[in-house]
Amino acid sequence: MQRPGEPPTLSAFDVGCVVIGGILGVGIFFTPRVVALAVAGPGEVVAAWAIGGLIAALGAMVFAELSARVPGHGGMFVYIHRAFGARPSFLYGWANWLVIQAGAMAVIALVLVDYAAQVVGAAAPPSDGVRVGIAAAAILTFTALNAFGLRVGRGVQNGLTVVKVVAVFGLVLLGCFAFQVDEQPPIAIPSGSAAGQDGLVTRLAAAMLPVLFSFGGWQQGSFVAGAARRPRDVAIGVMGGVAVVVVAYLGVNLTFLALLGFEGARASEAIGADAVRVALTPFGLGDAGARWLAALVVVSSLGILNTICLAPPFVLHAMSKEGLFPEAVGRLHPTRHVPVVAVLVQGLWAVALLAATHAWALAQGDAGAGDVLGFLLDGVVFVDWLFFGLCGLAMFRLRRAGHGDAGGGYRVRYPRVVAGAFTLFALAVTTGAVATNPRASVAGLAVCAVGGLIDLRRRRPRGGR
């Protein structure tokens, strides 16, 4: 047990729970249908998720080495800062705080409210105003928990992650033990799809966008690297966490295909709920399937909320230490060992962003807060992966400069192949994101442009003309 005043120590298991919490979210219960619609058969579904797992593994190895070469809190921010300087690292930190993390927190909180209503059997879905109010309360609750200290946040994170992983693998086991039924579930099966008319490479390329968006999040473990007992614990936690998620994602997709069939998976509007219903029907519990799946989504949402409240504030802490954010934000509490002000700044900004998007939605009259937030997140997807690619280049640059060679720790075998492949994949994702959603991508560029203007203003000498 950690004594008062004792430096915080995160084990490899703790870091792995942060990584799993950042990746294993609600998307896996919905995106498999999108992937199935993009390809021509079940083998291609499995291939798409396997390729996504490979890319995630490459990213995990890159981040594992970077965490050893550039130890301390901040993850992607400090890697980019050491390799390329203050300006690109500030742009990453700015976008990460302003939209990527706050927007994700707001969207997940709204998802939490929607599925919690299903769990409790609400007669009707809550109004948008009620959803926003409860979502804001959830964000503030987890913000307060993590402001109490790293020990509290770690305990909540580990507990939620264990429950989530057990539940997801329980779904996989349920699919394995549920005997096959002759009749397909009551889902309208389409007569055909244009996906089969495309070439294999084109189909897999279309499927990779939702797959890779589902796999993103391993960087969360690097944000809190400064609290790890040993540098290798970060590497083990990041790579081990990604490995658990890869196995879970492949298992869930194989379960969906086994229970619904390929055409059923493509046609289902709620693939997770339909699969659970089919699995539970032989046990006389088919009607409880949707509620069971909703409970699993709620647990996943809680885990992601805590992950974002725990890890990303350390990016603001690192920015402050480099003089790129107000000094008060970077101070670690002497006994809680967290940047309390940074935790509050991030949580309160997420609530403000949620309220602002709700007000905007009311003014427009044709969308909800979740729709507006979803548009914002689509806009920064390519920005996020652009910085992932920059981290791959950072590994090349830091290796060439010999930065961190004396520090020991994890080193990637065949580094040029690993970092080069990861960088190319990241570039492909950014290109695909812009091609599929150009309007949202322009919004993402606007966020970076505002950050660039603020950076120029910050650098301007005072007292000059």
Secondary structure as UniProt FT lines:
FT   TURN            4..5
FT   HELIX           12..23
FT   HELIX           27..29
FT   HELIX           31..38
FT   HELIX           42..69
FT   TURN            73..75
FT   HELIX           76..84
FT   HELIX           86..95
FT   HELIX           96..101
FT   HELIX           102..119
FT   TURN            120..121
FT   HELIX           128..147
FT   HELIX           150..177
FT   HELIX           194..197
FT   HELIX           200..215
FT   HELIX           219..223
FT   HELIX           225..227
FT   HELIX           231..267
FT   HELIX           271..280
FT   HELIX           281..283
FT   HELIX           286..288
FT   HELIX           289..310
FT   HELIX           313..321
FT   TURN            322..323
FT   HELIX           327..330
FT   TURN            334..336
FT   HELIX           340..364
FT   HELIX           369..401
FT   TURN            402..404
FT   HELIX           405..407
FT   HELIX           415..436
FT   HELIX           438..459
FT   TURN            462..463
//
